[in-house]
């Protein structure tokens, strides 16, 4: 096996290519390469991949077969294509099935908040038939070719589907099928994670559709997406492909540094591939009460799929649930907040009728989490609301119907999206007692509801806290009780809630108060993250604090859009690393700022889709936030004694004691325009935020990207900061 070193030798090749069809591997001669399969399964957590089938095809040697014995809802997506405004295109394909099947073929685009989905709904039968969809592009945009079937409108269908000869062409009707690309080329990595800089294997595959041999020039670059100055071009090589043949070549990639990487074929013969190079996760189990941990909001891939109207759907993006858990554990994440995103711990799925409980799903997911070394914090009771859903007002909730009937509705005049629900005290107490009794010794912490201060009055919430805390203490005394879960989002107010939590004695029954600092994300926010934490500590008289949700880590510049599209797409690794540092440096014991959806990425460049990355996700591809989580987890897990260092106003700096006993500091400049110099009076090893060592020298210029410096054992701080001219 030839080897590729990020610092030197590598793979590449060469090809003379005619105008290629936009959809890659449309004849499936390379199997499912450049296609993504996602299942929404009601029955199990295992993923069933697509298969090549040489017994039936329309073009070439084989078609793609997707079996569906569980009647899952299935999505098959091609690589995105970029289409021009004003042009008319026809998207066509051949399909057959082993029984009649409803299939939607669509070209899906999103620009900002606008969706454009030209589609055809077809009935597929046992004979091959060609289907097509013609549309005119309204604005320059990426389009996602996607087929959907298996469970439509709640009607389950276990049919096996074959698909072949997928094509996109200009014009208002499909022409006689031909395959325009002479050679299809794909590149696949054996893993998207290099843990501890372990080598990865890149497999390059090519199929020659012609009767003549082809010479393919492939030239790759290996790019550091966060620190592009460390990117390198790889030597070019020629790949010879015989006619009507597939060739496969494997190469070893040996990373030289930690960070977020991308392999790009310079001429665009195959999509770019993203992967992360991360440190090994911290070993050992540290106290949630006295040391720091990085947490994640996770749903075990369980959620209500929008299409099926059937609860308990596993979203299987190219892998099963256990593969998902292993993926996040490798990032060093040890605490999972569960129940806000998916159905994993939904009250309506656990207590199916008063006093009748179904713990099967809970037990399964607790067992899986424990197997991979995670500790769980369920959001007990989920959110006490009725929410708008699919154009219908106040109909959707994760509460059982009997709880809604027995309780009262609270209409908050300031909310236009939901009404609050006030469960009866008897229903609430019964559920709390049963939940804590069943989960005794299996749950690390219970968080009492999600963001109550935007749906129900504080006078009611404090009673729910006291009842739940009493039952949890009685049944599961070792677990932590986390109250509050207060948000500044959706005009949420903190003052009255904090005052009543204190005066009622409810907060005294909790181990910690959780908060969601949406209006105080960083040290550059209008109300700084530090000021928000100080306010909470003062109002709660020093109660332990947990940041249990944030989602958006930066404040867009004044005058720019402040919606979810801008908030998601604007996040950068330094924002996340700074938030972890601020939380732990200011005495917040646990930080769970992001959800599972924020840590997954896609291959290739995106010109739109910034607001809906989840819509594109297929296999477990780490993005820059995942890589930053891994670096922060390795540094902060088990750390303690965070302390802010007095610095010039343009610099933020904290020092900590590492789990191994050494001292370290994290520092950065506030604002992208700031350039600051750190001058060291003694020799200190300095690393970037991913853990890559910088050259030893007496000073270093830095910006908003944090740096980490090892400090002397004597407790001194041998660093001074000065602004660069």
Protein Blocks (a to p, Z undefined) as FASTA:
>chain_A
ZZddfklccdddddddddddfbghklopnojghiacddddfkbmcdcdddddfkbcfehj
bdcddddfkopacddddddddddehiacddddddddfbdcdddddddddehjbccddddd
ddddfbdcddddddddfbdcdddddddehiaghiacfbdcddehiacdedjbdcddddfb
fbdcddddfbfcdehhiacddddddddfbfbdcddddddddddfklmmlgccdddddddd
dehiacddddddddfbecddddddfklpaccddddddddddedjddfklmccdddddehh
pacdfklopghiacdehiafklmmmmmmmnopabdcehjlmmmlgfklmmmbghiacfkl
mmmmmmmmmmnopacdddehiaaddddeehiahkbccbdfklmmmmccdddfkbckbccd
dddfklmmmmmmmmmmmmgokafbdcehjhkllmbcfklmmmmmmmmmmmmmmmmmmbcc
dehjiafehhiafklmmmmmmmnommmmpmbdcdddfklmblmbmbdfklmmmmmmmmnn
opacddfbekpacdcdehiacbfklmmmmpcfklmmmmmmmmmmnopabdcfbcfklmpc
cedjdfehmlmmmlmpccdcddfklmmmmmmmmmmgopahiacddddfkbccdddddfko
pacdddddehjkbccddddfbdcddddfkopacdddfbdcddfbdcdddddfkopacbdc
dddZZ
